[in-house]
Amino acid sequence: MIRQMFVISTETGSIVVMHIRARVLAVASALIAALFFVAAAGSFAQDKKKDDRKFDKQQQQEIAAALQTVDGVAAGQPAPNDLTLTWQNHSLKARDQRTFVPFTIAIDKLTTPSVIYYIRVTSKSAAAPAAPAAADAKKDDKAKKEPAKVEYVFEDVRFLDLKAPEAGQPYRLQRAFSVPGGEYDVSVLVRERSANSKDKKAPPPRTVVAKQAVTVPNYWNDELATSSVLIASKTEQLTAALPEAEISANPYVFGLTRLTPSPDNKFTKKDELSILFLVYNNGIDKTSNKPNVTVDYNFYTKKDGAEKFFNKTNPQNFDAQTLPPQFDVNAGHQLVGGLSVPLTSFPEGEYRLEIKVTDKVTGKSKVENSTFTVVAG
């Protein structure tokens, strides 16, 4: 049995959820709350307010060492890999022509939860500085003696005590940034902090530096699009809204719901596959003043390099008959697609879920694919 849903959100974060059972309701509420969250705070990581954090002398030295390490890797030096770092990111439409990019970093082989974390995001399309004019020769001579100041689209450093992971799982941390659509290089450093860091005889701290190429979609156009397809492994209901100081560390908390993206899209037959995504830039029917969008979900099995059709759901319709009367795109309402599928009837193996979004107003369509695996357990 497939549970389907639709939801709408306003600038105050109010929601309407229909045709969905309790467990999936939590997931749906989480994502639709993200509409308000992204609109209101989608650019929080780019906040240009003065950073008034105070670092002691030891922390300043650690920050300088971290920057020197990342600079060295950027200049071609071998990247330290004492730890194992895995990257996962998603994208949603933010505001101010930006895209909101929440991400999860998994760190394995850590011997202590106390770390220094540093990230920098660089645009691959950043223009090289222009050659100086002859009249500025003297100024140029002086400039040559000083290192050129590099501007990053985002940069952050934190001293963290990571939450203990579940047995057999790596440590994880989550953050986010928001940038215009484009191609970016993301450099991440994680270094263990030792209680005996002042001991000159202590071994050097275990460090990893990883560079990740990230393609950020541009949702600010007329092309039919979807956000990243979020496949959740877990949802939790919070008892109260997060304090402002904790928001940046919890980019997958939407309203009072924490959504945990699946790190590997592996599920057992006892699990449910819960999928959610937003639809952007759909047309509006002039008669009803509502969207007219259909979403089809088709499942394919994958075996020995070949695919075979497995199953499909009933189409999910967003139109004047199914949407609430108060749905109004001019008020900021957006479409959220999704379903929750019990995996009991799915044989163990690899699957591809084809999600086809069809806009009957404009005649445009968009296909997204998500893969997952059903394992014993």
Summary of the structure (lengths in Angstrom):
residues: 377
radius of gyration: 23.4
end to end distance: 21.1
largest distance: 76.7
contacts: 1073
relative contact order: 0.18
helix: 16%
strand: 42%
